[in-house]
């Protein structure tokens, strides 16, 4: 049986940097963890949509917000927000943007989401 592993985001396996975005990925066998950093003014439809070519984000996100606040607008018209200290589950079919002037930082634990987010940047 393998032992516990710890990895530092100071030396990520991969970093993606679309406009106003930094995604650091740390990979383990069978799992990827992402640290997402979005600058004030960041919006998915402006920073990531051009890379992926879909009208809305088609990934499911599961994680926790460390700093800042994000607003999520869903395809069905519903809206929500998550801020520092909140755990979140965001289903596919949404746009999102940073609220206010504080940089948004979160960690996400869905391997597919971390691997696919802003791919091509």
PAZA-190501 format. One record per residue: y, z, x negated of N, C-alpha, C, O in turn; residue in three letters. Coordinates in Angstrom, 1 decimal, always signed. Each point is the difference from the previous one (the first is absolute). Example, Ala and Ser with C-alpha at 12.3 -4.5 7.8 and 13.67 -1.06 7.14 Angstrom:
REM residues 2
SITE  n.north    n.up  n.east  ca.north   ca.up  ca.east  c.north    c.up  c.east  o.north    o.up  o.east  rest
SITE     -5.7    +7.8   -13.2      +1.2    +0.0     +0.9     +1.2    +0.0    -0.9     +0.0    +0.7    -1.0   ALA
SITE     +1.1    -1.4    +1.4      +1.1    +0.0     -0.9     +1.1    +0.8    +0.8     +1.1    +0.1    -0.5   SER
***
This chain:
REM residues 121
SITE  n.north    n.up  n.east  ca.north   ca.up  ca.east  c.north    c.up  c.east  o.north    o.up  o.east  rest
SITE     -1.2    +0.0    -0.8      +1.2    +0.0     +0.8     +1.2    +0.0    -0.9     +0.1    +0.8    -0.9   UNK
SITE     +0.9    -1.7    +1.2      +1.2    -0.1     -0.8     +0.9    +1.3    +0.2     -0.1    +0.6    +1.0   UNK
SITE     +0.9    -0.3    -2.0      +0.9    +1.1     +0.0     +1.3    -0.3    +0.7     +0.2    -1.2    +0.3   UNK
SITE     +0.7    +2.1    -0.1      +1.3    -0.2     +0.5     +0.8    -0.8    -0.9     -0.2    +0.1    -1.2   UNK
SITE     +1.1    -0.9    +1.7      +0.9    -0.8     -0.8     +1.5    +0.4    +0.4     +0.3    +0.3    +1.2   UNK
SITE     +0.5    -0.4    -2.1      +1.5    +0.1     +0.2     +0.7    -1.1    -0.8     -0.4    -0.2    -1.1   UNK
SITE     +1.3    -0.4    +1.8      +0.8    -1.1     -0.7     +1.5    +0.3    +0.3     +0.3    +0.6    +1.0   UNK
SITE     +0.5    -1.1    -1.9      +1.4    +0.2     +0.1     +0.7    -1.3    +0.5     -0.3    -1.1    -0.5   UNK
SITE     +1.3    +1.3    +1.4      +0.8    -1.1     +0.4     +1.0    -0.4    -1.1     +0.7    -1.0    +0.1   UNK
SITE     -0.6    +1.8    -1.2      +0.9    -0.4     -1.1     -0.6    -1.2    -0.8     +0.7    -0.7    -0.7   UNK
SITE     -2.0    +0.5    +0.9      -0.7    -1.1     -0.6     -0.9    -0.7    +1.0     -1.2    +0.0    -0.1   UNK
SITE     +1.9    -0.7    +1.1      -0.8    -0.6     +1.1     -0.9    -1.2    -0.5     +0.3    -0.6    -1.0   UNK
SITE     -1.3    +0.3    +1.7      -0.8    -1.2     -0.3     +0.7    -1.3    +0.3     -0.2    -1.0    -0.6   UNK
SITE     +1.1    +1.1    +1.6      +0.8    -1.2     +0.3     +1.3    +0.5    +0.7     +0.1    +1.0    +0.6   UNK
SITE     +1.0    -1.8    -0.8      +1.2    +0.2     +0.6     +0.6    -1.3    +0.6     -0.1    -1.0    -0.6   UNK
SITE     +0.5    +1.1    +1.9      +0.6    -1.1     +0.7     +1.5    +0.3    +0.3     +0.3    +1.1    +0.3   UNK
SITE     +0.6    -2.1    -0.5      +1.4    +0.3     +0.1     +0.8    -1.1    +0.8     +0.8    -0.6    -0.6   UNK
SITE     -1.2    +0.4    +1.8      +0.9    -0.9     +0.8     +1.4    +0.7    +0.1     +0.2    +1.1    -0.4   UNK
SITE     +0.8    -1.8    +1.0      +1.3    +0.5     +0.1     +0.0    +1.4    +0.6     -0.6    +0.2    +1.1   UNK
SITE     +1.3    +0.8    -1.7      +0.2    +1.3     +0.5     -1.3    +0.8    +0.2     -0.1    +1.0    +0.8   UNK
SITE     -1.0    -1.5    -1.5      -1.3    +0.6     +0.2     -0.7    +0.2    -1.3     +0.2    -0.7    -0.9   UNK
SITE     -0.9    +1.8    +0.8      -0.9    +0.3     -1.1     -1.3    +0.6    +0.6     +0.0    +1.0    +0.6   UNK
SITE     -1.1    -1.7    -0.9      -1.3    +0.5     +0.4     -0.9    +0.2    -1.2     -0.3    -0.9    -0.7   UNK
SITE     +0.0    +2.1    +0.4      -0.9    +0.4     -1.1     -1.4    +0.2    +0.6     -0.2    +0.8    +0.9   UNK
SITE     -0.8    -1.4    -1.5      -1.4    +0.1     +0.4     -0.8    +0.7    -1.1     +0.0    -0.3    -1.1   UNK
SITE     -0.8    +1.3    +1.6      -1.0    +0.7     -0.9     -1.3    -0.3    +0.7     -0.3    +0.4    +1.1   UNK
SITE     -0.7    -0.9    -1.9      -1.3    -0.4     +0.5     -1.1    +1.0    -0.5     +0.0    +0.3    -1.2   UNK
SITE     -0.8    +0.0    +2.1      -1.3    +0.8     -0.3     -1.1    -0.9    +0.5     +0.2    -1.0    +0.7   UNK
SITE     -1.4    +1.3    -1.0      -1.2    -0.7     +0.5     +0.0    +0.2    +1.5     -0.2    +1.2    +0.5   UNK
SITE     +0.4    -2.2    +0.3      -0.1    +0.0     +1.4     +1.2    +0.5    +0.7     +0.0    +0.1    +1.2   UNK
SITE     +1.1    +0.1    -1.9      +1.3    +0.5     +0.6     +1.2    -0.4    -0.8     +0.0    -0.1    -1.2   UNK
SITE     +1.1    -0.3    +1.9      +1.3    -0.2     -0.6     +1.0    +0.8    +0.7     +0.0    +0.1    +1.2   UNK
SITE     +0.9    +0.6    -2.0      +1.1    +0.8     +0.5     +1.3    -0.7    -0.4     +0.1    -0.5    -1.1   UNK
SITE     +0.8    +0.4    +2.1      +1.3    -0.6     -0.3     +1.1    +0.9    +0.1     +0.1    +0.8    +0.9   UNK
SITE     +0.9    -0.9    -1.8      +1.3    +0.7     +0.1     +1.0    -1.1    +0.3     +0.2    -0.9    -0.8   UNK
SITE     +0.5    +1.1    +1.9      +0.9    -1.0     +0.5     +1.4    +0.6    -0.1     +0.3    +1.1    +0.4   UNK
SITE     +0.6    -1.8    -1.1      +1.4    +0.4     -0.1     +0.9    -1.1    +0.5     +0.0    -1.1    -0.5   UNK
SITE     +0.8    +1.4    +1.5      +0.9    -1.0     +0.6     +1.4    +0.5    -0.1     +0.3    +1.1    +0.4   UNK
SITE     +0.6    -1.9    -0.9      +1.4    +0.3     -0.2     +0.7    +0.0    +1.3     -0.4    -0.7    +1.0   UNK
SITE     +1.6    +1.4    -0.8      +0.8    -0.1     +1.2     +0.3    -1.5    +0.2     +0.3    -0.8    -0.9   UNK
SITE     -0.4    +0.4    +2.2      +0.2    -1.4     +0.4     -1.2    -0.8    +0.0     +0.0    -1.1    +0.5   UNK
SITE     -1.2    +1.7    -0.9      -1.3    -0.7     +0.0     -0.4    -0.3    +1.4     +0.2    +0.9    +0.9   UNK
SITE     -0.7    -2.0    -0.6      -0.6    -0.4     +1.3     -1.2    -0.9    -0.3     +0.1    -0.9    -0.8   UNK
SITE     -1.3    +1.2    +1.5      -1.2    -0.8     -0.2     +0.3    -1.4    +0.2     -0.5    -0.9    -0.8   UNK
SITE     +1.1    +0.5    +1.9      +0.2    -1.4     +0.4     +0.9    -0.8    -1.0     +0.0    -1.2    +0.0   UNK
SITE     +0.7    +1.9    -0.9      +0.8    -0.6     -1.0     -0.6    +0.0    -1.4     +0.1    -1.0    -0.7   UNK
SITE     -0.8    +2.1    +0.4      -0.6    +0.1     -1.3     -1.4    -0.5    -0.2     -0.4    -0.5    -1.0   UNK
SITE     -0.4    +0.7    +2.1      -1.4    -0.3     -0.1     -0.5    -1.2    +0.8     -0.9    -0.8    -0.4   UNK
SITE     +1.5    +0.6    +1.6      -0.3    -1.1     +0.9     +0.0    -1.3    -0.8     -1.0    -0.8    +0.2   UNK
SITE     +2.0    +0.5    -1.0      -0.1    -1.3     -0.7     -1.2    -0.2    -0.9     -0.5    -1.1    -0.3   UNK
SITE     -0.1    +2.2    -0.2      -1.2    +0.0     -0.9     -1.3    -0.3    +0.8     -0.9    -0.7    -0.5   UNK
SITE     +0.9    +1.3    +1.7      -1.3    +0.0     +0.8     +0.0    -1.1    +1.1     -1.1    -0.4    +0.4   UNK
SITE     +2.3    +0.0    +0.1      +0.1    -1.0     +1.0     -0.4    +0.3    +1.4     -0.3    -0.9    +0.8   UNK
SITE     +0.2    +2.2    -0.5      -0.3    +0.4     +1.4     +1.3    +0.5    +0.6     +0.9    +0.5    -0.7   UNK
SITE     -0.9    -0.5    +2.1      +1.2    +0.4     +0.7     +0.2    +1.5    -0.1     +1.1    +0.5    -0.1   UNK
SITE     -2.2    +0.3    +0.0      +0.0    +1.4     -0.1     -1.0    +0.4    -1.1     -0.9    -0.8    -0.3   UNK
SITE     +1.0    +2.1    -0.1      -1.0    +0.5     -1.0     -1.3    +0.1    +0.8     -0.1    +0.7    +1.0   UNK
SITE     -1.0    -1.2    -1.6      -1.3    +0.0     +0.6     -0.9    +1.0    -0.6     -1.2    +0.0    +0.2   UNK
SITE     +1.7    +1.0    -0.9      -0.8    +1.0     -0.7     +0.2    +1.3    +0.8     +1.0    +0.3    +0.6   UNK
SITE     -2.1    +0.5    -0.7      +0.0    +1.4     +0.5     +0.4    +0.9    -1.2     -0.6    -0.2    -1.1   UNK
SITE     +1.5    +1.1    +1.3      +0.4    +0.9     -1.0     -0.3    +1.5    +0.4     +0.3    +0.4    +1.1   UNK
SITE     -0.9    +0.3    -2.1      -0.3    +1.4     +0.2     +0.5    +0.7    -1.2     -0.4    -0.3    -1.2   UNK
SITE     +1.3    +1.3    +1.3      +0.5    +0.7     -1.1     +0.9    +1.1    +0.3     -0.1    +0.6    +1.1   UNK
SITE     +1.0    -0.2    -2.1      +0.9    +1.1     +0.2     +1.3    -0.4    -0.7     +0.0    -0.6    -1.1   UNK
SITE     +1.1    +1.0    +1.7      +1.4    -0.3     -0.5     +0.4    +1.2    -0.9     -0.1    +1.1    +0.4   UNK
SITE     +0.5    -1.4    -1.6      +0.5    +1.0     -0.9     +1.5    +0.1    +0.1     +0.6    +1.1    -0.1   UNK
SITE     +0.1    -2.2    +0.2      +1.5    +0.0     +0.1     +0.5    -1.1    +0.8     -0.7    -1.0    +0.2   UNK
SITE     +1.9    +1.2    +0.4      +0.6    -1.0     +0.8     -0.6    -0.1    +1.4     -0.7    +0.8    +0.5   UNK
SITE     +1.1    -1.9    +0.2      -0.4    -0.2     +1.4     -0.1    -1.5    +0.3     +0.7    -0.8    -0.6   UNK
SITE     -1.8    +0.5    +1.4      -0.2    -1.4     +0.3     -0.1    -0.1    +1.5     -0.5    +0.9    +0.7   UNK
SITE     +1.0    -2.0    -0.1      +0.0    -0.3     +1.4     -1.0    -1.2    +0.2     +0.0    -0.9    -0.8   UNK
SITE     -0.9    +1.0    +1.8      -1.0    -1.0     +0.2     +0.2    -0.5    +1.4     +0.1    +0.7    +1.0   UNK
SITE     +0.0    -2.1    -0.9      +0.1    -0.7     +1.3     -1.3    -0.8    +0.2     -0.3    -0.9    -0.8   UNK
SITE     -0.4    +1.2    +1.9      -1.3    -0.6     +0.3     +0.2    -1.3    +0.8     +1.0    -0.1    +0.7   UNK
SITE     -2.0    -0.8    -0.8      +0.1    -1.2     +0.8     +0.1    +0.2    +1.5     +0.5    -0.9    +0.7   UNK
SITE     -1.0    +2.0    -0.2      +0.0    +0.2     +1.4     +1.3    +0.6    +0.5     +0.2    +0.4    +1.2   UNK
SITE     +0.8    -0.2    -2.1      +1.3    +0.6     +0.3     +0.1    +1.5    -0.3     +1.1    +0.5    +0.1   UNK
SITE     -2.2    +0.2    -0.3      +0.1    +1.4     -0.4     +0.6    +0.2    -1.4     +0.0    -0.9    -0.8   UNK
SITE     +0.6    +2.0    +0.6      +0.6    +0.4     -1.3     -0.3    +1.4    -0.4     -0.3    +0.8    +0.9   UNK
SITE     +0.2    -0.5    -2.2      -0.2    +1.3     -0.4     +0.7    +0.2    -1.4     +0.4    -1.0    -0.6   UNK
SITE     -0.4    +2.2    +0.1      +0.5    +0.3     -1.3     -0.8    +1.0    -0.7     -0.7    +0.8    +0.6   UNK
SITE     +0.7    -0.8    -1.9      -0.7    +1.0     -0.8     +0.9    +0.4    -1.2     +0.6    -0.9    -0.6   UNK
SITE     -0.6    +2.2    +0.3      +0.9    +0.5     -1.1     -0.8    +0.9    -0.9     -1.2    +0.3    +0.2   UNK
SITE     +1.9    +0.2    -1.2      -0.6    +0.9     -1.0     -0.8    +1.1    +0.6     +0.5    +0.7    +0.9   UNK
SITE     -1.7    -0.6    -1.3      -1.0    +1.0     +0.5     -0.8    -0.5    +1.1     -1.0    +0.8    +0.4   UNK
SITE     +1.2    -1.9    +0.1      -0.8    -0.6     +1.1     -1.2    -0.7    -0.5     +0.1    -0.8    -0.9   UNK
SITE     -1.3    +1.0    +1.5      -1.1    -0.9     -0.2     +0.2    -1.1    +1.1     +0.5    +0.2    +1.0   UNK
SITE     -1.1    -1.4    -1.3      +0.2    -1.1     +0.9     -1.2    -0.9    +0.1     -0.8    -0.1    -1.0   UNK
SITE     +0.6    -0.5    +2.1      -0.9    -1.1     +0.3     +0.8    -1.1    +0.7     +0.4    +0.2    +1.1   UNK
SITE     -0.3    -1.3    -1.7      +0.8    -1.1     +0.5     -1.0    -1.2    +0.2     -0.5    -0.5    -0.9   UNK
SITE     +0.3    +0.1    +2.2      -0.9    -1.1     +0.2     +0.6    -1.4    -0.3     +1.2    -0.1    -0.2   UNK
SITE     -2.0    -0.9    +0.0      +0.5    -1.3     -0.2     +0.9    -0.5    +1.1     +0.0    +0.5    +1.1   UNK
SITE     +0.9    -1.4    -1.5      +0.9    -0.6     +1.0     +1.4    +0.7    +0.1     +0.4    +0.5    +1.0   UNK
SITE     +0.3    -0.4    -2.2      +1.2    +0.7     +0.0     +1.0    -0.5    -1.1     -0.4    -0.7    -0.9   UNK
SITE     +1.6    +1.0    +1.1      +1.1    -0.2     -1.0     +0.4    +1.5    -0.4     -0.3    +0.9    +0.8   UNK
SITE     +0.9    -0.7    -1.9      +0.4    +1.3     -0.4     +1.2    -0.1    -0.9     +0.2    -1.0    -0.7   UNK
SITE     +0.6    +2.1    +0.7      +1.2    +0.0     -0.9     +0.4    +1.4    -0.3     -0.3    +1.0    +0.7   UNK
SITE     +0.9    -0.8    -1.9      +0.5    +1.3     -0.5     +1.2    +0.4    +0.9     +0.9    -0.8    +0.2   UNK
SITE     -0.9    +2.0    +0.2      +1.1    +0.6     +0.7     +0.9    +0.8    -0.9     -0.5    +0.8    -0.8   UNK
SITE     +1.8    -1.1    +0.8      +0.9    +0.8     -0.8     +0.1    -0.4    -1.5     -0.4    -1.2    -0.3   UNK
SITE     +1.0    +2.0    -0.5      +0.3    -0.3     -1.4     -1.0    +0.6    -1.0     +0.3    -0.1    -1.2   UNK
SITE     -1.3    +0.8    +1.7      -1.0    +0.6     -0.9     -1.1    -0.9    -0.3     -0.5    -0.7    +0.9   UNK
SITE     +0.0    +0.6    -2.1      -1.2    -0.8     -0.4     -1.2    +0.6    +0.7     -0.2    +1.2    +0.1   UNK
SITE     -0.6    -2.1    +0.5      -1.2    +0.3     +0.7     -1.2    +0.0    -1.0     -0.1    -1.0    -0.8   UNK
SITE     -0.7    +2.0    +0.8      -1.2    +0.1     -0.9     -1.2    +0.5    +0.8     +0.2    +1.0    +0.7   UNK
SITE     -1.3    -1.7    -0.7      -1.2    +0.5     +0.7     -1.2    -0.4    -0.8     +0.0    -0.8    -0.9   UNK
SITE     -1.1    +1.5    +1.2      -1.3    -0.3     -0.6     -0.9    -0.5    +1.2     +0.0    +0.6    +1.1   UNK
SITE     -0.7    -1.6    -1.4      -0.9    -0.6     +1.1     -1.5    +0.0    -0.6     -0.2    -0.2    -1.2   UNK
SITE     -0.7    +0.5    +2.2      -1.4    +0.2     -0.4     -1.0    -1.0    +0.6     -1.2    +0.1    -0.2   UNK
SITE     +1.7    -1.1    +0.9      -0.8    -1.1     +0.5     -0.2    -1.0    -1.1     +1.0    -0.7    -0.4   UNK
SITE     -2.2    +0.5    -0.1      -0.1    -0.9     -1.2     +0.4    -1.4    +0.3     +0.6    -0.6    -0.8   UNK
SITE     -1.0    +0.1    +2.0      +0.4    -1.4     +0.3     +1.5    -0.2    +0.1     +0.5    -1.0    -0.5   UNK
SITE     +0.1    +2.0    +1.1      +1.5    -0.1     +0.1     +0.6    +0.0    -1.4     +0.9    -0.8    -0.3   UNK
SITE     -1.3    +1.7    -0.5      +0.6    +0.1     -1.4     -0.3    -1.3    -0.8     +0.9    -0.5    -0.7   UNK
SITE     -2.1    +0.0    +0.8      -0.3    -1.2     -0.7     +0.7    -1.3    +0.5     +0.4    -0.9    -0.8   UNK
SITE     -0.1    +0.9    +2.1      +0.6    -1.2     +0.6     +1.5    +0.0    +0.1     +0.7    -1.0    +0.1   UNK
SITE     +0.0    +2.2    -0.1      +1.4    +0.1     +0.3     +0.8    -0.7    -1.1     -0.2    +0.3    -1.2   UNK
SITE     +1.1    -1.2    +1.6      +0.9    -0.7     -0.9     -0.8    -0.8    -1.1     +0.5    -0.2    -1.1   UNK
SITE     -1.7    -0.2    +1.4      -0.8    -0.8     -1.0     +0.8    -1.3    -0.2     +0.5    -0.6    +0.9   UNK
SITE     -0.5    +0.2    -2.1      +0.7    -1.3     -0.4     +1.4    +0.3    -0.6     +0.7    -1.0    -0.4   UNK
SITE     -0.3    +2.3    +0.3      +1.3    +0.3     -0.6     -0.1    +0.1    -1.5     +1.0    +0.2    -0.6   UNK
***
